């Protein structure tokens, strides 16, 4: 199995000039299967030389072995070890910056007292002016409680902050959206809802992130009912949008229509539930939901109300059984659950030219090497295999579009439109089994998604403003 990510460290070494050579260091690094990619001289004399070695490794444990081997070389002292990923995060990754400088008293009086009072009074008379006269129209709050962070689980609000900062960077770079990370020190659902409602005046949208299921469903539902700004839970809907985009292109390759396919979705958490709903909204004729206890069926009673809801809108033939039973003659498998639950034999029981989206991270539901020869189109959530399903493809453009038309919601029509926009980036001439989803750095994505979202918002009646190009 390939590792999910590598590490890069900068090791500062103090070496006795007449005792230690480059070969000594290179040998130690090579013996531990590392790779020296740069050397910088920090200080040098006839007796002592201090140098920074930048070393790439596949995993942290390998880095530890390299440091140990280097430190055992006579005449070498390891001064510091700096992980380059950690260096990027020192002091945080984002900052606030004024749009214009305050250079004199006149500037001060206009941006602050007394001139600002006029602006405050204008907004007090008409709250809609907050969109024109404050940061509200272009600012999203990225809100988490740290209970479901990446594949790390419940690590708390302090540890969740680096993820939220990174997301803020993506919002700004890809779509020009100002985003602020807010990590709440509570797991109480009602407290989270009330906190977000009370801070909403300062934001044009809310991006919920890394909140565990089933609480995330209740939080999102309550906020959508109580707020008149877009509320988007990326772990649910971002994943669902990009999965649908990839699936639309995968179905082109195998020559099938979504309404004719039998689609099995396993893992009825946040992403699985949203994925199921968007597939149905996109016209899927037969979707079967599966969780750890088997196929969701209308014949069963579930303590989880979300599962009851999903059972009522899926599994048209009301079949019962395990994942293995569900997959017989299925055209598509979508996994948002856990690693190694899908075998080659199960794939062989699927219909001809099976499509498999194995999204579990870092270990997919089936290893890509195992899928060779039995899967026609494969996608994963990992960057080291083709067809990575990455939420970055959708959320910047969705919020850009929602802000540009001042939408009150991000509804299902807007999500489906975003998926079609992402899929459309890849032309028929480019489309193949290894390329069903565009790169996150494709310059067309945000604009295409933005346009599709604006158009869908206008048509579905949630746009409060019609951009000039649509008038």
CORDAUR-V610235 format. One line per field, one symbol per residue. ss: DSSP state (2 for helix, 1 for strand, 0 for the rest). A space follows every 10 residues. Layout:
# CORDAUR-V610235
ss: ???
This chain:
# CORDAUR-V610235
ss: 0000001111 1111110000 0222222222 2000111111 1111000111 1111111002 2222222222 2000011111 1112222220 0000000000 0000222222 2000022222 2222202222 2220222211 1111000010 0010022222 2222222222 2222200111 1110000022 2222222222 2200111100 0000222222 2222220001 1112222222 2222222222 2222000222 0111110002 2222222222 2000011111 1001100000 0000222222 2220000000 0022220000 0111100000 0002222200 0000111100 0000000222 2000001111 0000000100 2220222222 2222001000 0222222222 2222000000 0100100000 0000222222 2222222222 0010000222 0
